[in-house]
């Protein structure tokens, strides 16, 4: 238990651009997704699904998004191109897709939170298997024309694009919130 507490206290993502081979093998990746699915899920809806984006798929989408940017009038095109480049860095990429739908008892908000929990579990599972990981999104998951290229079903949203691999680059700590600034104790 102490190792788990130490991991949780010091957890930090590695930057996707630093991730290299080796990535997880098929059995490790399946185990990571099995662990990622063990989250609170009111109503047992499983309001998320996983997609493994192979290098060939990522290369195709990368090219299609580049072509889209070439003919677009979007602002900051060069910055948007950098977001596309991140698709190609890590040896393994898993998209976690929220499949939340209207339900008579379980609000969309709870379903989205469950998808977010699956994303976080995916990071923990990757680390537990000895890999580094980063949870990212990018402009193209919010742009309807671009996200259509990813083959999402109607109403689905990408909750995370989790990049997984190995890295020997030291992780830099960042400022974290002071607990006293975000804690309220309510009394009677």
Number of C-alpha atoms within 10 A of each C-alpha: 6 7 8 11 10 10 14 11 9 10 14 17 16 23 22 25 15 17 24 17 14 14 22 20 9 9 8 14 20 12 16 21 22 14 17 23 21 14 17 15 19 14 11 9 14 19 22 22 17 18 12 16 19 14 16 10 13 20 16 13 19 20 13 14 19 17 11 14 17 12 8 10 9 11 9 8 14 10 10 17 16 11 16 19 14 18 24 18 20 26 20 24 25 20 20 25 24 24 22 23 15 9 11 6 8 16 13 15 10 15 26 21 18 24 29 20 17 31 27 17 20 29 24 22 22 26 19 13 13 13 20 27 28 24 22 16 16 16 14 18 19 12 10 10 12 17 18 13 15 15 9 14 10 8 9 17 18 22 23 24 23 23 30 31 25 20 21 10 10 9 13 9 10 7 5 6 8 8 8 7 7 7 8 8 4 5 4 2
